[in-house]
């Protein structure tokens, strides 16, 4: 019994708690949806404007950028990052270009432009302006690439008629040098045994 004279069972209390949690989550989702819709409606009138923003999230499909002036978040899709193929690094929270080495990190300050707003899906599409905010850190050439360049240099030297350097660093013998004289085989000594000495004594001189 409660102070109001009502008997509440444990199973009913658990069911009431689940209903309260569900309605609270639904109310939060509705408020977030309204806020997103109002943001998109505001930015819809500013399509084509340029903003400075901060990279707030890095994913495999692009960068989320929060516009510094109006605190609205939009997406720079990975297909909008042109002239390279970008790989996602979840450990460093970055996108890195395979060819150019250009990287976009979490927290980078970038310059973006609003290109499209979708009110139905609550999405704002942005594009990067001339790689603004990107850092370049090209990787060192690998050993296999160095060996490939060395072989190409040797092929060019052969085509030009230049002798290739010896692998051990020593000089090659001139082509007109006489070959070294072959050594004569040493004569084998004849070993005389006791039986052969006895036969020699019995022979007439």
Secondary structure as GFF3:
##gff-version 3
##sequence-region A 1 205
A	DSSP	alpha_helix	10	44	.	.	.	ID=ss1
A	DSSP	beta_strand	50	59	.	.	.	ID=ss2
A	DSSP	beta_strand	62	67	.	.	.	ID=ss3
A	DSSP	beta_strand	73	77	.	.	.	ID=ss4
A	DSSP	three_ten_helix	78	80	.	.	.	ID=ss5
A	DSSP	beta_strand	86	89	.	.	.	ID=ss6
A	DSSP	beta_strand	94	97	.	.	.	ID=ss7
A	DSSP	beta_strand	102	105	.	.	.	ID=ss8
A	DSSP	beta_strand	109	118	.	.	.	ID=ss9
A	DSSP	beta_strand	123	128	.	.	.	ID=ss10
A	DSSP	beta_strand	135	136	.	.	.	ID=ss11
A	DSSP	alpha_helix	143	160	.	.	.	ID=ss12
A	DSSP	alpha_helix	194	202	.	.	.	ID=ss13
###
